């Protein structure tokens, strides 16, 4: 396999389930995060809770089943309801070694994240 771009999409359902998707970097390859597009949703999942003021998208390495440690976030993008955006680190600085990773969005109905990676 030669170098390629891949896109992964995670979109929460109307009831705020299905917040994660997984992707794998093959053995012998390294991936670089290229871009993260966030289609925001500032609605509440449940009328008894306040609507979110931020949408958060995280990329982290999948933990082995039974692992008690909290996964280390490798990249996080936060979009506030006023339109401001912050990143935990510049996206172009994030490299992923072989393994399985998780793309996760925070709880908001129809919140969507589109991640593009370059695998070489």
Secondary structure, 3 states (H helix, E strand, C coil): CCCEEEEEEEECCCCCCCCEEEEEECCCCCEEEEEEEEECCCCCCCCCCCCCCEEEEEEEECCCCCCCCCCCEEEEEEEECCCCEEECCCHHHCEECCEEEEEEECCCCCCEEEEEEEEC
